[in-house]
Amino acid sequence: MSTLTNDDRKSLSKKDFALPDQKRFPVEDKAHARNAKARAAQSEKAGNLSKSDHAKVDAKADKVLGKD
């Protein structure tokens, strides 16, 4: 997985994020999609992410991973 610099992250469009309004969980490629699923699970378990947002992250990441 390539590391996103701050400038790279700013240049991504909203559609490249699982939670576009918050610009959280970039999913522009398969590596980032897998990472987003893992981080969303951790965030929900820690109480920093709602179940509905976790489901949104999983759904968007699954599209990128081809798991429609």
Biopython code that builds the backbone (N, CA, C, O; Angstrom):
import numpy as np
from Bio.PDB.StructureBuilder import StructureBuilder

atoms = [
    (1, "MET", "N", (0.857, -1.172, 0.000)),
    (1, "MET", "CA", (0.000, 0.000, 0.000)),
    (1, "MET", "C", (0.896, 1.225, 0.000)),
    (1, "MET", "O", (1.809, 1.343, 0.817)),
    (2, "SER", "N", (0.631, 2.119, -0.906)),
    (2, "SER", "CA", (1.402, 3.355, -0.953)),
    (2, "SER", "C", (0.935, 4.298, 0.147)),
    (2, "SER", "O", (-0.237, 4.317, 0.525)),
    (3, "THR", "N", (1.870, 5.066, 0.639)),
    (3, "THR", "CA", (1.560, 6.028, 1.685)),
    (3, "THR", "C", (1.008, 7.290, 1.050)),
    (3, "THR", "O", (1.554, 7.783, 0.062)),
    (4, "LEU", "N", (-0.051, 7.806, 1.599)),
    (4, "LEU", "CA", (-0.625, 9.053, 1.109)),
    (4, "LEU", "C", (-0.005, 10.220, 1.862)),
    (4, "LEU", "O", (-0.056, 10.284, 3.090)),
    (5, "THR", "N", (0.576, 11.136, 1.110)),
    (5, "THR", "CA", (1.048, 12.358, 1.747)),
    (5, "THR", "C", (-0.157, 13.259, 1.966)),
    (5, "THR", "O", (-1.241, 13.004, 1.440)),
    (6, "ASN", "N", (0.036, 14.293, 2.731)),
    (6, "ASN", "CA", (-1.055, 15.234, 2.987)),
    (6, "ASN", "C", (-1.549, 15.845, 1.673)),
    (6, "ASN", "O", (-2.753, 16.000, 1.474)),
    (7, "ASP", "N", (-0.615, 16.193, 0.776)),
    (7, "ASP", "CA", (-1.009, 16.763, -0.517)),
    (7, "ASP", "C", (-1.753, 15.743, -1.371)),
    (7, "ASP", "O", (-2.727, 16.086, -2.042)),
    (8, "ASP", "N", (-1.295, 14.477, -1.348)),
    (8, "ASP", "CA", (-1.982, 13.425, -2.099)),
    (8, "ASP", "C", (-3.411, 13.256, -1.598)),
    (8, "ASP", "O", (-4.347, 13.135, -2.389)),
    (9, "ARG", "N", (-3.567, 13.249, -0.287)),
    (9, "ARG", "CA", (-4.893, 13.079, 0.312)),
    (9, "ARG", "C", (-5.812, 14.234, -0.071)),
    (9, "ARG", "O", (-6.986, 14.023, -0.378)),
    (10, "LYS", "N", (-5.281, 15.450, -0.055)),
    (10, "LYS", "CA", (-6.081, 16.621, -0.419)),
    (10, "LYS", "C", (-6.502, 16.583, -1.883)),
    (10, "LYS", "O", (-7.554, 17.113, -2.241)),
    (11, "SER", "N", (-5.685, 15.959, -2.732)),
    (11, "SER", "CA", (-5.993, 15.928, -4.160)),
    (11, "SER", "C", (-7.018, 14.850, -4.527)),
    (11, "SER", "O", (-7.544, 14.854, -5.640)),
    (12, "LEU", "N", (-7.306, 13.928, -3.600)),
    (12, "LEU", "CA", (-8.311, 12.898, -3.874)),
    (12, "LEU", "C", (-9.706, 13.515, -3.899)),
    (12, "LEU", "O", (-10.010, 14.432, -3.136)),
    (13, "SER", "N", (-10.539, 12.998, -4.784)),
    (13, "SER", "CA", (-11.922, 13.473, -4.820)),
    (13, "SER", "C", (-12.717, 12.787, -3.711)),
    (13, "SER", "O", (-12.276, 11.787, -3.144)),
    (14, "LYS", "N", (-13.877, 13.328, -3.414)),
    (14, "LYS", "CA", (-14.714, 12.759, -2.349)),
    (14, "LYS", "C", (-15.110, 11.318, -2.640)),
    (14, "LYS", "O", (-15.311, 10.531, -1.716)),
    (15, "LYS", "N", (-15.225, 10.966, -3.921)),
    (15, "LYS", "CA", (-15.627, 9.602, -4.266)),
    (15, "LYS", "C", (-14.556, 8.567, -3.919)),
    (15, "LYS", "O", (-14.827, 7.366, -3.928)),
    (16, "ASP", "N", (-13.343, 9.025, -3.615)),
    (16, "ASP", "CA", (-12.264, 8.121, -3.240)),
    (16, "ASP", "C", (-12.243, 7.809, -1.747)),
    (16, "ASP", "O", (-11.331, 7.138, -1.265)),
    (17, "PHE", "N", (-13.238, 8.288, -1.020)),
    (17, "PHE", "CA", (-13.332, 8.042, 0.416)),
    (17, "PHE", "C", (-14.595, 7.255, 0.727)),
    (17, "PHE", "O", (-15.630, 7.448, 0.088)),
    (18, "ALA", "N", (-14.506, 6.369, 1.709)),
    (18, "ALA", "CA", (-15.679, 5.594, 2.121)),
    (18, "ALA", "C", (-16.690, 6.477, 2.849)),
    (18, "ALA", "O", (-17.896, 6.249, 2.752)),
    (19, "LEU", "N", (-16.209, 7.477, 3.572)),
    (19, "LEU", "CA", (-17.074, 8.468, 4.226)),
    (19, "LEU", "C", (-16.713, 9.832, 3.634)),
    (19, "LEU", "O", (-15.940, 10.584, 4.227)),
    (20, "PRO", "N", (-17.272, 10.148, 2.464)),
    (20, "PRO", "CA", (-16.840, 11.339, 1.722)),
    (20, "PRO", "C", (-17.074, 12.672, 2.427)),
    (20, "PRO", "O", (-16.271, 13.590, 2.263)),
    (21, "ASP", "N", (-18.136, 12.807, 3.198)),
    (21, "ASP", "CA", (-18.401, 14.085, 3.863)),
    (21, "ASP", "C", (-17.346, 14.402, 4.913)),
    (21, "ASP", "O", (-17.056, 15.568, 5.183)),
    (22, "GLN", "N", (-16.778, 13.362, 5.498)),
    (22, "GLN", "CA", (-15.749, 13.539, 6.521)),
    (22, "GLN", "C", (-14.340, 13.354, 5.956)),
    (22, "GLN", "O", (-13.351, 13.596, 6.648)),
    (23, "LYS", "N", (-14.253, 12.922, 4.686)),
    (23, "LYS", "CA", (-12.979, 12.573, 4.041)),
    (23, "LYS", "C", (-12.185, 11.600, 4.917)),
    (23, "LYS", "O", (-11.000, 11.792, 5.190)),
    (24, "ARG", "N", (-12.888, 10.548, 5.343)),
    (24, "ARG", "CA", (-12.271, 9.489, 6.148)),
    (24, "ARG", "C", (-12.249, 8.191, 5.355)),
    (24, "ARG", "O", (-13.121, 7.945, 4.521)),
    (25, "PHE", "N", (-11.267, 7.385, 5.616)),
    (25, "PHE", "CA", (-11.115, 6.061, 5.039)),
    (25, "PHE", "C", (-10.966, 6.100, 3.510)),
    (25, "PHE", "O", (-11.902, 5.764, 2.785)),
    (26, "PRO", "N", (-9.784, 6.512, 3.024)),
    (26, "PRO", "CA", (-9.554, 6.508, 1.577)),
    (26, "PRO", "C", (-9.600, 5.082, 1.029)),
    (26, "PRO", "O", (-9.036, 4.162, 1.621)),
    (27, "VAL", "N", (-10.271, 4.913, -0.094)),
    (27, "VAL", "CA", (-10.408, 3.591, -0.721)),
    (27, "VAL", "C", (-10.125, 3.678, -2.219)),
    (27, "VAL", "O", (-10.847, 3.093, -3.026)),
    (28, "GLU", "N", (-9.072, 4.412, -2.589)),
    (28, "GLU", "CA", (-8.808, 4.614, -4.011)),
    (28, "GLU", "C", (-8.215, 3.394, -4.702)),
    (28, "GLU", "O", (-8.200, 3.338, -5.932)),
    (29, "ASP", "N", (-7.728, 2.417, -3.948)),
    (29, "ASP", "CA", (-7.240, 1.174, -4.537)),
    (29, "ASP", "C", (-7.535, 0.016, -3.575)),
    (29, "ASP", "O", (-8.023, 0.224, -2.464)),
    (30, "LYS", "N", (-7.229, -1.202, -4.023)),
    (30, "LYS", "CA", (-7.579, -2.379, -3.214)),
    (30, "LYS", "C", (-6.852, -2.408, -1.873)),
    (30, "LYS", "O", (-7.429, -2.805, -0.861)),
    (31, "ALA", "N", (-5.606, -1.995, -1.866)),
    (31, "ALA", "CA", (-4.850, -2.008, -0.608)),
    (31, "ALA", "C", (-5.480, -1.061, 0.410)),
    (31, "ALA", "O", (-5.622, -1.405, 1.583)),
    (32, "HIS", "N", (-5.855, 0.127, -0.043)),
    (32, "HIS", "CA", (-6.480, 1.087, 0.867)),
    (32, "HIS", "C", (-7.882, 0.624, 1.274)),
    (32, "HIS", "O", (-8.322, 0.891, 2.392)),
    (33, "ALA", "N", (-8.579, -0.067, 0.375)),
    (33, "ALA", "CA", (-9.915, -0.574, 0.706)),
    (33, "ALA", "C", (-9.829, -1.624, 1.817)),
    (33, "ALA", "O", (-10.620, -1.603, 2.759)),
    (34, "ARG", "N", (-8.862, -2.545, 1.701)),
    (34, "ARG", "CA", (-8.686, -3.554, 2.757)),
    (34, "ARG", "C", (-8.336, -2.885, 4.082)),
    (34, "ARG", "O", (-8.844, -3.267, 5.136)),
    (35, "ASN", "N", (-7.464, -1.885, 4.015)),
    (35, "ASN", "CA", (-7.068, -1.170, 5.224)),
    (35, "ASN", "C", (-8.252, -0.425, 5.830)),
    (35, "ASN", "O", (-8.406, -0.392, 7.051)),
    (36, "ALA", "N", (-9.086, 0.169, 4.988)),
    (36, "ALA", "CA", (-10.252, 0.910, 5.478)),
    (36, "ALA", "C", (-11.204, -0.013, 6.234)),
    (36, "ALA", "O", (-11.744, 0.365, 7.274)),
    (37, "LYS", "N", (-11.411, -1.224, 5.713)),
    (37, "LYS", "CA", (-12.283, -2.181, 6.404)),
    (37, "LYS", "C", (-11.729, -2.513, 7.785)),
    (37, "LYS", "O", (-12.477, -2.574, 8.760)),
    (38, "ALA", "N", (-10.428, -2.726, 7.865)),
    (38, "ALA", "CA", (-9.809, -3.066, 9.149)),
    (38, "ALA", "C", (-9.875, -1.896, 10.127)),
    (38, "ALA", "O", (-10.207, -2.085, 11.297)),
    (39, "ARG", "N", (-9.563, -0.698, 9.660)),
    (39, "ARG", "CA", (-9.578, 0.479, 10.537)),
    (39, "ARG", "C", (-10.993, 0.824, 10.980)),
    (39, "ARG", "O", (-11.194, 1.284, 12.104)),
    (40, "ALA", "N", (-11.973, 0.608, 10.115)),
    (40, "ALA", "CA", (-13.362, 0.879, 10.491)),
    (40, "ALA", "C", (-13.801, -0.070, 11.603)),
    (40, "ALA", "O", (-14.487, 0.342, 12.539)),
    (41, "ALA", "N", (-13.411, -1.329, 11.502)),
    (41, "ALA", "CA", (-13.750, -2.297, 12.554)),
    (41, "ALA", "C", (-13.114, -1.884, 13.879)),
    (41, "ALA", "O", (-13.754, -1.952, 14.929)),
    (42, "GLN", "N", (-11.861, -1.458, 13.825)),
    (42, "GLN", "CA", (-11.191, -0.999, 15.047)),
    (42, "GLN", "C", (-11.872, 0.239, 15.615)),
    (42, "GLN", "O", (-12.076, 0.346, 16.824)),
    (43, "SER", "N", (-12.220, 1.170, 14.737)),
    (43, "SER", "CA", (-12.847, 2.417, 15.188)),
    (43, "SER", "C", (-14.203, 2.164, 15.823)),
    (43, "SER", "O", (-14.550, 2.794, 16.823)),
    (44, "GLU", "N", (-14.974, 1.243, 15.247)),
    (44, "GLU", "CA", (-16.277, 0.928, 15.837)),
    (44, "GLU", "C", (-16.094, 0.278, 17.210)),
    (44, "GLU", "O", (-16.792, 0.615, 18.166)),
    (45, "LYS", "N", (-15.154, -0.647, 17.291)),
    (45, "LYS", "CA", (-14.912, -1.332, 18.563)),
    (45, "LYS", "C", (-14.466, -0.348, 19.646)),
    (45, "LYS", "O", (-14.799, -0.516, 20.819)),
    (46, "ALA", "N", (-13.708, 0.683, 19.246)),
    (46, "ALA", "CA", (-13.231, 1.693, 20.195)),
    (46, "ALA", "C", (-14.294, 2.739, 20.509)),
    (46, "ALA", "O", (-14.100, 3.583, 21.384)),
    (47, "GLY", "N", (-15.422, 2.685, 19.793)),
    (47, "GLY", "CA", (-16.501, 3.637, 20.037)),
    (47, "GLY", "C", (-16.357, 4.935, 19.272)),
    (47, "GLY", "O", (-17.033, 5.917, 19.581)),
    (48, "ASN", "N", (-15.475, 4.952, 18.266)),
    (48, "ASN", "CA", (-15.240, 6.165, 17.486)),
    (48, "ASN", "C", (-15.963, 6.178, 16.148)),
    (48, "ASN", "O", (-15.819, 7.123, 15.373)),
    (49, "LEU", "N", (-16.741, 5.135, 15.871)),
    (49, "LEU", "CA", (-17.451, 5.026, 14.604)),
    (49, "LEU", "C", (-18.766, 4.301, 14.857)),
    (49, "LEU", "O", (-18.803, 3.298, 15.570)),
    (50, "SER", "N", (-19.838, 4.806, 14.273)),
    (50, "SER", "CA", (-21.144, 4.164, 14.456)),
    (50, "SER", "C", (-21.237, 2.901, 13.601)),
    (50, "SER", "O", (-20.473, 2.717, 12.654)),
    (51, "LYS", "N", (-22.181, 2.045, 13.953)),
    (51, "LYS", "CA", (-22.402, 0.825, 13.177)),
    (51, "LYS", "C", (-22.816, 1.156, 11.745)),
    (51, "LYS", "O", (-22.410, 0.470, 10.806)),
    (52, "SER", "N", (-23.617, 2.199, 11.577)),
    (52, "SER", "CA", (-24.060, 2.559, 10.226)),
    (52, "SER", "C", (-22.890, 3.071, 9.384)),
    (52, "SER", "O", (-22.802, 2.753, 8.198)),
    (53, "ASP", "N", (-21.991, 3.859, 9.981)),
    (53, "ASP", "CA", (-20.821, 4.323, 9.234)),
    (53, "ASP", "C", (-19.883, 3.162, 8.923)),
    (53, "ASP", "O", (-19.266, 3.129, 7.858)),
    (54, "HIS", "N", (-19.774, 2.219, 9.842)),
    (54, "HIS", "CA", (-18.954, 1.028, 9.596)),
    (54, "HIS", "C", (-19.522, 0.260, 8.404)),
    (54, "HIS", "O", (-18.766, -0.213, 7.556)),
    (55, "ALA", "N", (-20.823, 0.137, 8.335)),
    (55, "ALA", "CA", (-21.464, -0.556, 7.213)),
    (55, "ALA", "C", (-21.210, 0.185, 5.902)),
    (55, "ALA", "O", (-21.006, -0.444, 4.863)),
    (56, "LYS", "N", (-21.222, 1.517, 5.945)),
    (56, "LYS", "CA", (-20.937, 2.311, 4.744)),
    (56, "LYS", "C", (-19.506, 2.082, 4.268)),
    (56, "LYS", "O", (-19.258, 1.935, 3.071)),
    (57, "VAL", "N", (-18.571, 2.055, 5.208)),
    (57, "VAL", "CA", (-17.166, 1.819, 4.856)),
    (57, "VAL", "C", (-17.021, 0.436, 4.230)),
    (57, "VAL", "O", (-16.368, 0.289, 3.198)),
    (58, "ASP", "N", (-17.624, -0.574, 4.845)),
    (58, "ASP", "CA", (-17.547, -1.932, 4.308)),
    (58, "ASP", "C", (-18.146, -2.013, 2.908)),
    (58, "ASP", "O", (-17.574, -2.660, 2.030)),
    (59, "ALA", "N", (-19.278, -1.373, 2.690)),
    (59, "ALA", "CA", (-19.936, -1.419, 1.384)),
    (59, "ALA", "C", (-19.077, -0.758, 0.309)),
    (59, "ALA", "O", (-18.917, -1.306, -0.782)),
    (60, "LYS", "N", (-18.530, 0.407, 0.609)),
    (60, "LYS", "CA", (-17.697, 1.118, -0.367)),
    (60, "LYS", "C", (-16.414, 0.333, -0.638)),
    (60, "LYS", "O", (-15.994, 0.217, -1.789)),
    (61, "ALA", "N", (-15.793, -0.202, 0.405)),
    (61, "ALA", "CA", (-14.567, -0.985, 0.234)),
    (61, "ALA", "C", (-14.842, -2.255, -0.565)),
    (61, "ALA", "O", (-14.029, -2.646, -1.403)),
    (62, "ASP", "N", (-15.974, -2.899, -0.315)),
    (62, "ASP", "CA", (-16.327, -4.106, -1.059)),
    (62, "ASP", "C", (-16.484, -3.822, -2.547)),
    (62, "ASP", "O", (-16.127, -4.660, -3.375)),
    (63, "LYS", "N", (-17.009, -2.659, -2.897)),
    (63, "LYS", "CA", (-17.128, -2.288, -4.312)),
    (63, "LYS", "C", (-15.749, -2.190, -4.949)),
    (63, "LYS", "O", (-15.536, -2.673, -6.061)),
    (64, "VAL", "N", (-14.816, -1.565, -4.242)),
    (64, "VAL", "CA", (-13.453, -1.421, -4.760)),
    (64, "VAL", "C", (-12.780, -2.788, -4.873)),
    (64, "VAL", "O", (-12.018, -3.035, -5.808)),
    (65, "LEU", "N", (-13.064, -3.666, -3.924)),
    (65, "LEU", "CA", (-12.467, -5.001, -3.916)),
    (65, "LEU", "C", (-13.174, -5.971, -4.860)),
    (65, "LEU", "O", (-12.719, -7.100, -5.043)),
    (66, "GLY", "N", (-14.277, -5.542, -5.456)),
    (66, "GLY", "CA", (-15.011, -6.397, -6.377)),
    (66, "GLY", "C", (-15.874, -7.431, -5.691)),
    (66, "GLY", "O", (-16.151, -8.487, -6.260)),
    (67, "LYS", "N", (-16.305, -7.140, -4.464)),
    (67, "LYS", "CA", (-17.144, -8.068, -3.692)),
    (67, "LYS", "C", (-18.589, -7.587, -3.666)),
    (67, "LYS", "O", (-19.241, -7.624, -2.623)),
    (68, "ASP", "N", (-19.076, -7.147, -4.788)),
    (68, "ASP", "CA", (-20.451, -6.628, -4.857)),
    (68, "ASP", "C", (-21.355, -7.629, -4.265)),
    (68, "ASP", "O", (-22.566, -7.413, -4.212)),
]
sb = StructureBuilder()
sb.init_structure("model")
sb.init_model(0)
sb.init_chain("A")
sb.init_seg("    ")
for serial, (resi, resn, name, xyz) in enumerate(atoms, 1):
    if name == "N":
        sb.init_residue(resn, " ", resi, " ")
    sb.init_atom(name, np.array(xyz, "f"), 0.0, 1.0, " ", f" {name:<3s}", serial, name[0])
structure = sb.get_structure()
